[in-house]
Amino acid sequence: MTITIPALLLVLFLAHLVGFAVMGFKRREWYYLALVMTFGLLSASFATLLFAPQLQVADVALYRLFRFAAWAAAAVSISWTAGRLLRKGDRQR
């Protein structure tokens, strides 16, 4: 696998991490915590894949463990987003 795509994804995820962290600090909303966690874990996953792919925990590549944790954080983030949208729709009625 070439490093071009993982490197570009790392840059993309880091940009999202910074953007959502700044928005979270400015708006002081818990909603952004799940987004920051998701993009932080995705950034850690791709950084580990690029710079230390040999690292393992219990015979599982560390970058994979970060990615699995990112899926869980994304599930929380999606559910919080859906809840926000549903509440927002209820207020507009």
C-alpha positions in Angstrom: 0.0 0.0 0.0 1.4 3.4 -0.8 1.5 6.0 1.9 -0.2 8.7 -0.2 -3.8 7.9 0.8 -3.2 7.3 4.5 -1.1 10.5 4.6 -3.9 12.5 3.0 -6.5 10.9 5.3 -4.3 11.8 8.3 -4.2 15.4 7.2 -7.9 15.5 6.6 -8.7 13.9 10.0 -6.3 16.3 11.8 -8.0 19.3 10.1 -11.4 18.0 11.3 -10.0 17.4 14.8 -8.7 20.9 15.1 -11.9 22.5 13.6 -14.3 20.6 15.9 -12.1 21.1 18.9 -12.2 24.9 18.3 -15.9 24.9 17.7 -16.4 22.8 20.9 -14.4 25.2 23.0 -16.2 28.2 21.6 -19.7 26.8 21.9 -19.1 24.8 25.1 -21.3 21.9 24.0 -20.8 18.3 24.9 -21.9 17.3 21.4 -18.5 18.1 20.0 -16.7 15.8 22.4 -17.8 12.7 20.4 -16.6 14.4 17.2 -13.3 15.3 18.7 -12.9 11.8 20.1 -13.8 10.2 16.7 -11.3 12.4 14.7 -8.7 12.0 17.4 -8.9 8.3 17.2 -8.9 8.3 13.4 -5.8 10.5 13.4 -4.1 8.2 15.9 -5.0 5.2 13.7 -3.5 6.7 10.6 -0.5 8.2 12.4 0.3 4.8 13.8 -0.3 3.1 10.4 2.2 5.5 8.8 4.9 5.8 11.5 4.7 2.6 13.6 2.6 -0.1 11.8 4.5 -2.9 13.6 3.1 -1.9 17.0 0.7 -4.6 18.4 -1.5 -5.2 21.4 -2.5 -8.9 22.0 -1.5 -9.8 18.4 -3.7 -7.0 16.9 -2.2 -4.1 15.1 -2.5 -0.9 17.3 -3.8 1.1 14.3 -6.7 -1.3 14.0 -7.5 -1.0 17.7 -7.6 2.8 17.3 -9.9 2.4 14.3 -12.3 0.1 16.2 -12.5 2.7 19.0 -13.1 5.4 16.4 -16.1 3.3 15.1 -17.6 3.3 18.6 -17.0 7.0 19.0 -18.6 7.6 15.6 -21.7 5.6 16.6 -22.1 7.9 19.7 -21.5 11.0 17.5 -24.1 9.8 15.0 -26.7 9.1 17.7 -26.1 12.5 19.2 -26.4 14.2 15.8 -29.7 12.3 15.1 -31.0 13.4 18.6 -30.1 17.0 18.0 -31.8 17.0 14.6 -34.9 15.4 16.0 -35.1 17.9 18.9 -34.5 20.7 16.4 -37.3 19.5 14.2 -39.7 19.3 17.2 -38.9 22.9 18.2 -39.8 24.1 14.6 -43.2 22.5 14.7 
